[in-house]
Amino acid sequence: MPVKAPRSVVVPPYGWTGFYAGVQGGYEWSRDRTTEFNLGGLPTGFSHGFSPSGGFGGVHVGYNYQFDRIVLGIEGDVDVGRASDGFSLGVLAFNARKDWEASIRGRLGVTPIDRLLLYVTGGVAFTELKYHWDAGIPSPVAPVDANIAKTGWTVGAGGEAALTNRVTARLEYRYSDFGTTRFDWPSILGTYEQHPRFQSVRGGVSVRF
């Protein structure tokens, strides 16, 4: 009696279409500079650099749609974590910090192999920037605190791999630019300007639904 050959098992290709949510964490850094102007808008000649940095963690949620090897998606995320730095000039002390950042972005990817997605991403970013100038204690010059809500843009690129049919892991680089910020220190008749730009590297894990 002839022996039947075993049936070959056909594994269906992995599909990226669907909703997903997950967590991420990483490190961000920046190189910024505060420049002083008088209240008439003329530069005083004072300028000093600073470099906020720090770790963060957050959550993301999104949707992908795949056709052939192209994947289109939309994603939103929120990260919490302090990036801060400052400097001192005699009794004068300056500090800048960012405690959170959120974004809504599009994603465009390609799958060179079945379970690997390489993508670029970009969209709108949101944050609140906090600045503090203090002339020391005791001092007749009142300190100033400025909390400035900002909307900017963010772009990045990354790779994502399917660990199982439902779980994926990613590694991503992101650049965020929040334009120019200004605030006044009325007690010394000065205005201070910054251009906050942040870079970050993040890893994350997502679960598909």
CYANA upper distance limits for C-alpha pairs under 8 A (distance plus 0.5 A):
 13 PRO  CA    114 ASP  CA      6.92
 14 TYR  CA    114 ASP  CA      6.42
 14 TYR  CA    115 ARG  CA      6.65
 14 TYR  CA    165 ASN  CA      7.97
 15 GLY  CA     66 GLN  CA      7.56
 16 TRP  CA     64 ASN  CA      6.73
 16 TRP  CA     65 TYR  CA      7.16
 16 TRP  CA     66 GLN  CA      6.41
 16 TRP  CA     71 VAL  CA      7.70
 17 THR  CA     63 TYR  CA      7.83
 17 THR  CA     64 ASN  CA      5.34
 17 THR  CA     65 TYR  CA      4.84
 17 THR  CA     66 GLN  CA      5.79
 17 THR  CA     71 VAL  CA      8.38
 18 GLY  CA     63 TYR  CA      6.04
 18 GLY  CA     64 ASN  CA      5.86
 18 GLY  CA     65 TYR  CA      7.04
 18 GLY  CA    208 ARG  CA      7.37
 18 GLY  CA    209 PHE  CA      7.16
 19 PHE  CA     61 VAL  CA      8.19
 19 PHE  CA     62 GLY  CA      6.33
 19 PHE  CA     63 TYR  CA      4.86
 19 PHE  CA     64 ASN  CA      7.05
 19 PHE  CA    208 ARG  CA      6.37
 19 PHE  CA    209 PHE  CA      5.99
 20 TYR  CA     61 VAL  CA      6.31
 20 TYR  CA     62 GLY  CA      6.03
 20 TYR  CA     63 TYR  CA      6.71
 20 TYR  CA    206 SER  CA      6.81
 20 TYR  CA    207 VAL  CA      5.94
 20 TYR  CA    208 ARG  CA      4.68
 20 TYR  CA    209 PHE  CA      6.20
 21 ALA  CA     59 VAL  CA      8.04
 21 ALA  CA     60 HIS  CA      6.12
 21 ALA  CA     61 VAL  CA      4.67
 21 ALA  CA     62 GLY  CA      6.88
 21 ALA  CA    206 SER  CA      5.85
 21 ALA  CA    207 VAL  CA      6.09
 21 ALA  CA    208 ARG  CA      7.22
 22 GLY  CA     59 VAL  CA      6.20
 22 GLY  CA     60 HIS  CA      5.87
 22 GLY  CA     61 VAL  CA      6.96
 22 GLY  CA    204 GLY  CA      7.57
 22 GLY  CA    205 VAL  CA      6.02
 22 GLY  CA    206 SER  CA      4.51
 22 GLY  CA    207 VAL  CA      6.50
 23 VAL  CA     57 GLY  CA      8.06
 23 VAL  CA     58 GLY  CA      6.21
 23 VAL  CA     59 VAL  CA      4.78
 23 VAL  CA     60 HIS  CA      6.57
 23 VAL  CA    204 GLY  CA      6.06
 23 VAL  CA    205 VAL  CA      6.21
 23 VAL  CA    206 SER  CA      7.13
 24 GLN  CA     57 GLY  CA      6.17
 24 GLN  CA     58 GLY  CA      5.85
 24 GLN  CA     59 VAL  CA      6.47
 24 GLN  CA     60 HIS  CA      8.01
 24 GLN  CA    202 ARG  CA      7.05
 24 GLN  CA    203 GLY  CA      6.04
 24 GLN  CA    204 GLY  CA      4.43
 24 GLN  CA    205 VAL  CA      7.00
 25 GLY  CA     55 GLY  CA      8.07
 25 GLY  CA     56 PHE  CA      6.06
 25 GLY  CA     57 GLY  CA      4.51
 25 GLY  CA     58 GLY  CA      6.71
 25 GLY  CA     79 ASP  CA      8.44
 25 GLY  CA    202 ARG  CA      5.91
 25 GLY  CA    203 GLY  CA      6.24
 25 GLY  CA    204 GLY  CA      6.94
 26 GLY  CA     55 GLY  CA      6.24
 26 GLY  CA     56 PHE  CA      6.07
 26 GLY  CA     57 GLY  CA      7.00
 26 GLY  CA    200 SER  CA      7.53
 26 GLY  CA    201 VAL  CA      6.12
 26 GLY  CA    202 ARG  CA      4.62
 26 GLY  CA    203 GLY  CA      6.73
 27 TYR  CA     53 SER  CA      8.03
 27 TYR  CA     54 GLY  CA      6.28
 27 TYR  CA     55 GLY  CA      4.82
 27 TYR  CA     56 PHE  CA      6.64
 27 TYR  CA    200 SER  CA      6.10
 27 TYR  CA    201 VAL  CA      6.21
 27 TYR  CA    202 ARG  CA      7.13
 28 GLU  CA     53 SER  CA      5.99
 28 GLU  CA     54 GLY  CA      6.16
 28 GLU  CA     55 GLY  CA      6.75
 28 GLU  CA     56 PHE  CA      8.15
 28 GLU  CA     83 ALA  CA      7.63
 28 GLU  CA    198 PHE  CA      7.04
 28 GLU  CA    199 GLN  CA      5.96
 28 GLU  CA    200 SER  CA      4.55
 28 GLU  CA    201 VAL  CA      7.08
 29 TRP  CA     51 SER  CA      7.45
 29 TRP  CA     52 PRO  CA      6.41
 29 TRP  CA     53 SER  CA      4.64
 29 TRP  CA     54 GLY  CA      7.18
 29 TRP  CA     83 ALA  CA      7.80
 29 TRP  CA    198 PHE  CA      6.17
 29 TRP  CA    199 GLN  CA      5.94
 29 TRP  CA    200 SER  CA      6.89
 30 SER  CA     51 SER  CA      5.68
 30 SER  CA     52 PRO  CA      5.93
 30 SER  CA     53 SER  CA      6.73
 30 SER  CA    196 PRO  CA      7.94
 30 SER  CA    197 ARG  CA      6.43
 30 SER  CA    198 PHE  CA      5.21
 30 SER  CA    199 GLN  CA      6.74
 31 ARG  CA     49 GLY  CA      7.76
 31 ARG  CA     50 PHE  CA      6.66
 31 ARG  CA     51 SER  CA      5.02
 31 ARG  CA     52 PRO  CA      7.48
 31 ARG  CA    196 PRO  CA      8.33
 31 ARG  CA    197 ARG  CA      7.68
 31 ARG  CA    198 PHE  CA      8.23
 32 ASP  CA     49 GLY  CA      6.20
 32 ASP  CA     50 PHE  CA      5.91
 32 ASP  CA     51 SER  CA      6.38
 32 ASP  CA     52 PRO  CA      8.30
 32 ASP  CA    194 GLN  CA      7.22
 32 ASP  CA    195 HIS  CA      6.77
 32 ASP  CA    196 PRO  CA      6.47
 32 ASP  CA    197 ARG  CA      7.68
 33 ARG  CA     47 SER  CA      7.25
 33 ARG  CA     48 HIS  CA      5.97
 33 ARG  CA     49 GLY  CA      4.53
 33 ARG  CA     50 PHE  CA      6.33
 33 ARG  CA    193 GLU  CA      8.49
 33 ARG  CA    194 GLN  CA      6.28
 33 ARG  CA    195 HIS  CA      7.57
 34 THR  CA     47 SER  CA      6.12
 34 THR  CA     48 HIS  CA      6.00
 34 THR  CA     49 GLY  CA      6.84
 34 THR  CA     50 PHE  CA      8.35
 34 THR  CA    192 TYR  CA      6.69
 34 THR  CA    193 GLU  CA      5.92
 34 THR  CA    194 GLN  CA      5.44
 35 THR  CA     43 PRO  CA      8.11
 35 THR  CA     45 GLY  CA      8.32
 35 THR  CA     46 PHE  CA      6.50
 35 THR  CA     47 SER  CA      4.85
 35 THR  CA     48 HIS  CA      7.23
 35 THR  CA    192 TYR  CA      6.04
 35 THR  CA    193 GLU  CA      5.71
 35 THR  CA    194 GLN  CA      7.27
 36 GLU  CA     43 PRO  CA      6.45
 36 GLU  CA     44 THR  CA      6.37
 36 GLU  CA     45 GLY  CA      7.47
 36 GLU  CA     46 PHE  CA      5.95
 36 GLU  CA     47 SER  CA      6.80
 36 GLU  CA    190 GLY  CA      7.09
 36 GLU  CA    191 THR  CA      6.23
 36 GLU  CA    192 TYR  CA      5.21
 36 GLU  CA    193 GLU  CA      7.08
 37 PHE  CA     41 GLY  CA      6.06
 37 PHE  CA     42 LEU  CA      5.74
 37 PHE  CA     43 PRO  CA      4.64
 37 PHE  CA     44 THR  CA      5.80
 37 PHE  CA     45 GLY  CA      8.43
 37 PHE  CA    190 GLY  CA      6.28
 37 PHE  CA    191 THR  CA      5.49
 37 PHE  CA    192 TYR  CA      6.74
 37 PHE  CA    193 GLU  CA      8.39
 38 ASN  CA     42 LEU  CA      6.04
 38 ASN  CA     43 PRO  CA      6.85
 38 ASN  CA     44 THR  CA      6.86
 38 ASN  CA    189 LEU  CA      6.65
 38 ASN  CA    190 GLY  CA      5.20
 38 ASN  CA    191 THR  CA      6.39
 39 LEU  CA    184 ASP  CA      8.38
 39 LEU  CA    189 LEU  CA      6.30
 39 LEU  CA    190 GLY  CA      6.08
 39 LEU  CA    191 THR  CA      6.59
 41 GLY  CA    191 THR  CA      8.31
 50 PHE  CA     85 ASP  CA      6.74
 50 PHE  CA     86 GLY  CA      6.49
 50 PHE  CA     87 PHE  CA      7.62
 51 SER  CA     84 SER  CA      8.00
 51 SER  CA     85 ASP  CA      6.25
 51 SER  CA     86 GLY  CA      8.16
 52 PRO  CA     83 ALA  CA      5.64
 52 PRO  CA     84 SER  CA      4.67
 52 PRO  CA     85 ASP  CA      4.95
 52 PRO  CA     86 GLY  CA      8.21
 52 PRO  CA     96 ALA  CA      7.60
 52 PRO  CA     97 ARG  CA      7.17
 53 SER  CA     82 ARG  CA      8.13
 53 SER  CA     83 ALA  CA      4.77
 53 SER  CA     84 SER  CA      6.08
 53 SER  CA     85 ASP  CA      7.54
 54 GLY  CA     81 GLY  CA      7.52
 54 GLY  CA     82 ARG  CA      6.29
 54 GLY  CA     83 ALA  CA      4.86
 54 GLY  CA     84 SER  CA      7.40
 55 GLY  CA     81 GLY  CA      6.31
 55 GLY  CA     82 ARG  CA      7.27
 55 GLY  CA     83 ALA  CA      7.54
 56 PHE  CA     79 ASP  CA      6.71
 56 PHE  CA     80 VAL  CA      5.92
 56 PHE  CA     81 GLY  CA      4.57
 56 PHE  CA     82 ARG  CA      7.47
 57 GLY  CA     79 ASP  CA      5.83
 57 GLY  CA     80 VAL  CA      6.09
 57 GLY  CA     81 GLY  CA      6.97
 58 GLY  CA     77 ASP  CA      7.70
 58 GLY  CA     78 VAL  CA      5.96
 58 GLY  CA     79 ASP  CA      4.59
 58 GLY  CA     80 VAL  CA      6.46
 59 VAL  CA     77 ASP  CA      6.18
 59 VAL  CA     78 VAL  CA      6.20
 59 VAL  CA     79 ASP  CA      7.20
 60 HIS  CA     75 GLU  CA      7.50
 60 HIS  CA     76 GLY  CA      6.16
 60 HIS  CA     77 ASP  CA      4.64
 60 HIS  CA     78 VAL  CA      7.10
 61 VAL  CA     75 GLU  CA      6.25
 61 VAL  CA     76 GLY  CA      6.11
 61 VAL  CA     77 ASP  CA      7.00
 62 GLY  CA     73 GLY  CA      7.60
 62 GLY  CA     74 ILE  CA      6.04
 62 GLY  CA     75 GLU  CA      4.58
 62 GLY  CA     76 GLY  CA      6.78
 63 TYR  CA     73 GLY  CA      5.94
 63 TYR  CA     74 ILE  CA      6.12
 63 TYR  CA     75 GLU  CA      7.09
 64 ASN  CA     71 VAL  CA      6.98
 64 ASN  CA     72 LEU  CA      6.16
 64 ASN  CA     73 GLY  CA      4.68
 64 ASN  CA     74 ILE  CA      7.29
 65 TYR  CA     71 VAL  CA      6.13
 65 TYR  CA     72 LEU  CA      5.78
 65 TYR  CA     73 GLY  CA      6.60
 66 GLN  CA     70 ILE  CA      6.23
 66 GLN  CA     71 VAL  CA      4.82
 66 GLN  CA     72 LEU  CA      6.85
 67 PHE  CA     71 VAL  CA      6.98
 69 ARG  CA    110 VAL  CA      6.05
 69 ARG  CA    111 THR  CA      5.74
 69 ARG  CA    112 PRO  CA      7.86
 70 ILE  CA    108 LEU  CA      8.00
 70 ILE  CA    109 GLY  CA      6.33
 70 ILE  CA    110 VAL  CA      5.23
 70 ILE  CA    111 THR  CA      7.18
 71 VAL  CA    107 ARG  CA      8.36
 71 VAL  CA    108 LEU  CA      6.40
 71 VAL  CA    109 GLY  CA      5.38
 71 VAL  CA    110 VAL  CA      6.44
 71 VAL  CA    111 THR  CA      8.18
 72 LEU  CA    106 GLY  CA      8.14
 72 LEU  CA    107 ARG  CA      6.26
 72 LEU  CA    108 LEU  CA      5.41
 72 LEU  CA    109 GLY  CA      6.93
 73 GLY  CA    106 GLY  CA      6.25
 73 GLY  CA    107 ARG  CA      5.29
 73 GLY  CA    108 LEU  CA      7.02
 74 ILE  CA    104 ILE  CA      7.98
 74 ILE  CA    105 ARG  CA      6.29
 74 ILE  CA    106 GLY  CA      4.95
 74 ILE  CA    107 ARG  CA      6.31
 75 GLU  CA    104 ILE  CA      6.35
 75 GLU  CA    105 ARG  CA      5.86
 75 GLU  CA    106 GLY  CA      6.80
 75 GLU  CA    107 ARG  CA      7.86
 76 GLY  CA    102 ALA  CA      7.93
 76 GLY  CA    103 SER  CA      6.06
 76 GLY  CA    104 ILE  CA      4.89
 76 GLY  CA    105 ARG  CA      6.79
 77 ASP  CA    102 ALA  CA      6.02
 77 ASP  CA    103 SER  CA      6.03
 77 ASP  CA    104 ILE  CA      7.30
 78 VAL  CA    100 TRP  CA      7.86
 78 VAL  CA    101 GLU  CA      6.42
 78 VAL  CA    102 ALA  CA      4.77
 78 VAL  CA    103 SER  CA      7.25
 79 ASP  CA    100 TRP  CA      6.04
 79 ASP  CA    101 GLU  CA      5.82
 79 ASP  CA    102 ALA  CA      6.69
 80 VAL  CA     99 ASP  CA      6.47
 80 VAL  CA    100 TRP  CA      4.90
 80 VAL  CA    101 GLU  CA      7.21
 81 GLY  CA     98 LYS  CA      8.23
 81 GLY  CA     99 ASP  CA      5.68
 81 GLY  CA    100 TRP  CA      6.41
 82 ARG  CA     97 ARG  CA      7.16
 82 ARG  CA     98 LYS  CA      6.15
 82 ARG  CA     99 ASP  CA      4.94
 82 ARG  CA    100 TRP  CA      7.65
 83 ALA  CA     97 ARG  CA      5.99
 83 ALA  CA     98 LYS  CA      5.76
 83 ALA  CA     99 ASP  CA      7.04
 84 SER  CA     95 ASN  CA      7.74
 84 SER  CA     96 ALA  CA      6.08
 84 SER  CA     97 ARG  CA      4.59
 84 SER  CA     98 LYS  CA      6.96
 85 ASP  CA     95 ASN  CA      6.31
 85 ASP  CA     96 ALA  CA      6.16
 85 ASP  CA     97 ARG  CA      7.10
 86 GLY  CA     93 ALA  CA      7.92
 86 GLY  CA     94 PHE  CA      5.71
 86 GLY  CA     95 ASN  CA      4.56
 86 GLY  CA     96 ALA  CA      6.48
 87 PHE  CA     93 ALA  CA      6.47
 87 PHE  CA     94 PHE  CA      5.93
 87 PHE  CA     95 ASN  CA      7.21
 88 SER  CA     92 LEU  CA      6.08
 88 SER  CA     93 ALA  CA      4.86
 88 SER  CA     94 PHE  CA      6.77
 89 LEU  CA     93 ALA  CA      6.88
 91 VAL  CA    134 ASP  CA      8.48
 91 VAL  CA    135 ALA  CA      6.13
 91 VAL  CA    136 GLY  CA      5.68
 92 LEU  CA    133 TRP  CA      7.71
 92 LEU  CA    134 ASP  CA      6.21
 92 LEU  CA    135 ALA  CA      4.95
 92 LEU  CA    136 GLY  CA      6.66
 93 ALA  CA    132 HIS  CA      8.43
 93 ALA  CA    133 TRP  CA      6.26
 93 ALA  CA    134 ASP  CA      5.71
 93 ALA  CA    135 ALA  CA      6.96
 93 ALA  CA    136 GLY  CA      7.87
 94 PHE  CA    131 TYR  CA      7.97
 94 PHE  CA    132 HIS  CA      6.12
 94 PHE  CA    133 TRP  CA      5.15
 94 PHE  CA    134 ASP  CA      7.09
 95 ASN  CA    131 TYR  CA      6.27
 95 ASN  CA    132 HIS  CA      5.68
 95 ASN  CA    133 TRP  CA      7.25
 96 ALA  CA    129 LEU  CA      7.87
 96 ALA  CA    130 LYS  CA      6.20
 96 ALA  CA    131 TYR  CA      5.07
 96 ALA  CA    132 HIS  CA      7.04
 97 ARG  CA    129 LEU  CA      6.61
 97 ARG  CA    130 LYS  CA      5.77
 97 ARG  CA    131 TYR  CA      7.14
 98 LYS  CA    127 THR  CA      7.93
 98 LYS  CA    128 GLU  CA      6.85
 98 LYS  CA    129 LEU  CA      5.61
 98 LYS  CA    130 LYS  CA      6.81
 99 ASP  CA    128 GLU  CA      7.81
 99 ASP  CA    129 LEU  CA      8.24
100 TRP  CA    127 THR  CA      6.49
100 TRP  CA    128 GLU  CA      7.54
101 GLU  CA    125 ALA  CA      7.58
101 GLU  CA    126 PHE  CA      6.20
101 GLU  CA    127 THR  CA      5.17
101 GLU  CA    128 GLU  CA      8.12
102 ALA  CA    125 ALA  CA      6.18
102 ALA  CA    126 PHE  CA      5.64
102 ALA  CA    127 THR  CA      7.00
103 SER  CA    123 GLY  CA      7.52
103 SER  CA    124 VAL  CA      6.12
103 SER  CA    125 ALA  CA      4.71
103 SER  CA    126 PHE  CA      6.57
103 SER  CA    154 THR  CA      8.23
104 ILE  CA    123 GLY  CA      6.28
104 ILE  CA    124 VAL  CA      6.09
104 ILE  CA    125 ALA  CA      7.14
105 ARG  CA    121 THR  CA      6.81
105 ARG  CA    122 GLY  CA      5.53
105 ARG  CA    123 GLY  CA      4.60
105 ARG  CA    124 VAL  CA      6.91
106 GLY  CA    121 THR  CA      6.10
106 GLY  CA    122 GLY  CA      6.15
106 GLY  CA    123 GLY  CA      6.69
107 ARG  CA    119 TYR  CA      7.05
107 ARG  CA    120 VAL  CA      6.33
107 ARG  CA    121 THR  CA      4.93
107 ARG  CA    122 GLY  CA      7.37
108 LEU  CA    119 TYR  CA      5.91
108 LEU  CA    120 VAL  CA      6.00
108 LEU  CA    121 THR  CA      6.92
109 GLY  CA    117 LEU  CA      6.71
109 GLY  CA    118 LEU  CA      5.84
109 GLY  CA    119 TYR  CA      4.35
109 GLY  CA    120 VAL  CA      6.86
110 VAL  CA    117 LEU  CA      6.21
110 VAL  CA    118 LEU  CA      5.99
110 VAL  CA    119 TYR  CA      6.89
111 THR  CA    115 ARG  CA      7.73
111 THR  CA    116 LEU  CA      6.07
111 THR  CA    117 LEU  CA      5.16
111 THR  CA    118 LEU  CA      6.86
112 PRO  CA    116 LEU  CA      7.19
112 PRO  CA    117 LEU  CA      7.69
112 PRO  CA    118 LEU  CA      8.26
113 ILE  CA    117 LEU  CA      8.36
115 ARG  CA    161 ALA  CA      6.21
115 ARG  CA    162 ALA  CA      5.67
116 LEU  CA    159 GLY  CA      7.73
116 LEU  CA    160 GLU  CA      6.40
116 LEU  CA    161 ALA  CA      5.10
116 LEU  CA    162 ALA  CA      7.08
117 LEU  CA    159 GLY  CA      6.15
117 LEU  CA    160 GLU  CA      5.53
117 LEU  CA    161 ALA  CA      6.75
118 LEU  CA    157 ALA  CA      8.30
118 LEU  CA    158 GLY  CA      6.52
118 LEU  CA    159 GLY  CA      4.97
118 LEU  CA    160 GLU  CA      6.96
119 TYR  CA    157 ALA  CA      6.18
119 TYR  CA    158 GLY  CA      6.04
119 TYR  CA    159 GLY  CA      6.68
120 VAL  CA    155 VAL  CA      8.12
120 VAL  CA    156 GLY  CA      6.29
120 VAL  CA    157 ALA  CA      4.71
120 VAL  CA    158 GLY  CA      6.98
121 THR  CA    155 VAL  CA      6.10
121 THR  CA    156 GLY  CA      5.70
121 THR  CA    157 ALA  CA      6.39
122 GLY  CA    153 TRP  CA      8.00
122 GLY  CA    154 THR  CA      5.97
122 GLY  CA    155 VAL  CA      4.59
122 GLY  CA    156 GLY  CA      6.80
123 GLY  CA    153 TRP  CA      6.27
123 GLY  CA    154 THR  CA      6.06
123 GLY  CA    155 VAL  CA      7.12
124 VAL  CA    151 THR  CA      7.62
124 VAL  CA    152 GLY  CA      6.38
124 VAL  CA    153 TRP  CA      4.99
124 VAL  CA    154 THR  CA      6.54
125 ALA  CA    151 THR  CA      6.23
125 ALA  CA    152 GLY  CA      5.55
125 ALA  CA    153 TRP  CA      5.58
125 ALA  CA    154 THR  CA      6.44
125 ALA  CA    176 SER  CA      7.69
125 ALA  CA    178 PHE  CA      8.43
126 PHE  CA    149 ALA  CA      8.15
126 PHE  CA    150 LYS  CA      6.34
126 PHE  CA    151 THR  CA      5.13
126 PHE  CA    152 GLY  CA      6.78
127 THR  CA    149 ALA  CA      6.46
127 THR  CA    150 LYS  CA      5.93
127 THR  CA    151 THR  CA      7.17
128 GLU  CA    147 ASN  CA      7.05
128 GLU  CA    148 ILE  CA      5.93
128 GLU  CA    149 ALA  CA      4.77
128 GLU  CA    150 LYS  CA      6.37
129 LEU  CA    146 ALA  CA      8.45
129 LEU  CA    147 ASN  CA      6.19
129 LEU  CA    148 ILE  CA      5.63
129 LEU  CA    149 ALA  CA      6.87
129 LEU  CA    150 LYS  CA      7.82
130 LYS  CA    145 ASP  CA      7.77
130 LYS  CA    146 ALA  CA      6.20
130 LYS  CA    147 ASN  CA      5.04
130 LYS  CA    148 ILE  CA      6.91
131 TYR  CA    145 ASP  CA      6.24
131 TYR  CA    146 ALA  CA      5.63
131 TYR  CA    147 ASN  CA      7.06
132 HIS  CA    143 PRO  CA      7.90
132 HIS  CA    144 VAL  CA      6.26
132 HIS  CA    145 ASP  CA      5.14
132 HIS  CA    146 ALA  CA      7.04
133 TRP  CA    143 PRO  CA      6.16
133 TRP  CA    144 VAL  CA      5.90
133 TRP  CA    145 ASP  CA      7.28
134 ASP  CA    142 ALA  CA      7.81
134 ASP  CA    143 PRO  CA      4.96
134 ASP  CA    144 VAL  CA      7.17
135 ALA  CA    139 SER  CA      6.98
135 ALA  CA    141 VAL  CA      6.76
135 ALA  CA    142 ALA  CA      7.79
135 ALA  CA    143 PRO  CA      6.86
141 VAL  CA    187 SER  CA      6.42
141 VAL  CA    188 ILE  CA      7.64
142 ALA  CA    187 SER  CA      6.77
143 PRO  CA    185 TRP  CA      8.37
144 VAL  CA    185 TRP  CA      6.63
146 ALA  CA    183 PHE  CA      7.15
148 ILE  CA    181 THR  CA      8.18
150 LYS  CA    178 PHE  CA      6.82
151 THR  CA    178 PHE  CA      6.65
152 GLY  CA    176 SER  CA      7.67
152 GLY  CA    177 ASP  CA      6.11
152 GLY  CA    178 PHE  CA      4.74
152 GLY  CA    179 GLY  CA      7.01
153 TRP  CA    176 SER  CA      6.27
153 TRP  CA    177 ASP  CA      6.08
153 TRP  CA    178 PHE  CA      7.18
154 THR  CA    174 ARG  CA      7.34
154 THR  CA    175 TYR  CA      6.00
154 THR  CA    176 SER  CA      4.69
154 THR  CA    177 ASP  CA      6.87
155 VAL  CA    174 ARG  CA      6.24
155 VAL  CA    175 TYR  CA      5.95
155 VAL  CA    176 SER  CA      7.16
156 GLY  CA    172 GLU  CA      7.56
156 GLY  CA    173 TYR  CA      5.88
156 GLY  CA    174 ARG  CA      4.67
156 GLY  CA    175 TYR  CA      6.54
157 ALA  CA    172 GLU  CA      6.26
157 ALA  CA    173 TYR  CA      6.11
157 ALA  CA    174 ARG  CA      7.30
158 GLY  CA    170 ARG  CA      7.62
158 GLY  CA    171 LEU  CA      6.08
158 GLY  CA    172 GLU  CA      4.58
158 GLY  CA    173 TYR  CA      6.70
159 GLY  CA    170 ARG  CA      6.13
159 GLY  CA    171 LEU  CA      6.13
159 GLY  CA    172 GLU  CA      7.05
160 GLU  CA    168 THR  CA      7.06
160 GLU  CA    169 ALA  CA      6.05
160 GLU  CA    170 ARG  CA      4.65
160 GLU  CA    171 LEU  CA      7.11
161 ALA  CA    168 THR  CA      5.93
161 ALA  CA    169 ALA  CA      5.95
161 ALA  CA    170 ARG  CA      6.91
162 ALA  CA    166 ARG  CA      8.04
162 ALA  CA    167 VAL  CA      6.56
162 ALA  CA    168 THR  CA      4.75
162 ALA  CA    169 ALA  CA      7.09
163 LEU  CA    167 VAL  CA      6.08
163 LEU  CA    168 THR  CA      5.77
163 LEU  CA    169 ALA  CA      7.41
164 THR  CA    168 THR  CA      7.43
166 ARG  CA    207 VAL  CA      6.02
166 ARG  CA    208 ARG  CA      5.44
166 ARG  CA    209 PHE  CA      7.83
167 VAL  CA    205 VAL  CA      7.61
167 VAL  CA    206 SER  CA      6.23
167 VAL  CA    207 VAL  CA      5.22
167 VAL  CA    208 ARG  CA      6.90
168 THR  CA    205 VAL  CA      6.24
168 THR  CA    206 SER  CA      5.73
168 THR  CA    207 VAL  CA      7.06
168 THR  CA    208 ARG  CA      8.50
169 ALA  CA    203 GLY  CA      8.01
169 ALA  CA    204 GLY  CA      6.22
169 ALA  CA    205 VAL  CA      4.97
169 ALA  CA    206 SER  CA      6.85
170 ARG  CA    203 GLY  CA      6.05
170 ARG  CA    204 GLY  CA      5.68
170 ARG  CA    205 VAL  CA      6.82
171 LEU  CA    201 VAL  CA      8.02
171 LEU  CA    202 ARG  CA      6.35
171 LEU  CA    203 GLY  CA      4.97
171 LEU  CA    204 GLY  CA      7.10
172 GLU  CA    201 VAL  CA      6.32
172 GLU  CA    202 ARG  CA      5.83
172 GLU  CA    203 GLY  CA      6.84
173 TYR  CA    199 GLN  CA      8.01
173 TYR  CA    200 SER  CA      6.28
173 TYR  CA    201 VAL  CA      5.13
173 TYR  CA    202 ARG  CA      7.01
174 ARG  CA    199 GLN  CA      6.23
174 ARG  CA    200 SER  CA      5.72
174 ARG  CA    201 VAL  CA      6.98
175 TYR  CA    197 ARG  CA      7.89
175 TYR  CA    198 PHE  CA      6.32
175 TYR  CA    199 GLN  CA      5.05
175 TYR  CA    200 SER  CA      7.05
176 SER  CA    197 ARG  CA      6.15
176 SER  CA    198 PHE  CA      5.64
176 SER  CA    199 GLN  CA      6.89
177 ASP  CA    196 PRO  CA      6.86
177 ASP  CA    197 ARG  CA      4.96
177 ASP  CA    198 PHE  CA      7.04
178 PHE  CA    195 HIS  CA      7.53
178 PHE  CA    196 PRO  CA      6.18
178 PHE  CA    197 ARG  CA      6.72
179 GLY  CA    195 HIS  CA      6.14
179 GLY  CA    196 PRO  CA      7.12
179 GLY  CA    197 ARG  CA      8.30
180 THR  CA    193 GLU  CA      7.41
180 THR  CA    194 GLN  CA      6.21
180 THR  CA    195 HIS  CA      4.98
180 THR  CA    196 PRO  CA      7.47
181 THR  CA    193 GLU  CA      6.09
181 THR  CA    194 GLN  CA      5.71
181 THR  CA    195 HIS  CA      6.69
181 THR  CA    196 PRO  CA      8.19
182 ARG  CA    191 THR  CA      7.26
182 ARG  CA    192 TYR  CA      5.96
182 ARG  CA    193 GLU  CA      4.90
182 ARG  CA    194 GLN  CA      7.00
183 PHE  CA    191 THR  CA      6.15
183 PHE  CA    192 TYR  CA      6.04
183 PHE  CA    193 GLU  CA      7.35
184 ASP  CA    189 LEU  CA      8.07
184 ASP  CA    190 GLY  CA      6.34
184 ASP  CA    191 THR  CA      4.77
184 ASP  CA    192 TYR  CA      6.83
185 TRP  CA    189 LEU  CA      6.58
185 TRP  CA    190 GLY  CA      5.69
185 TRP  CA    191 THR  CA      6.50
185 TRP  CA    192 TYR  CA      8.28
186 PRO  CA    190 GLY  CA      6.78
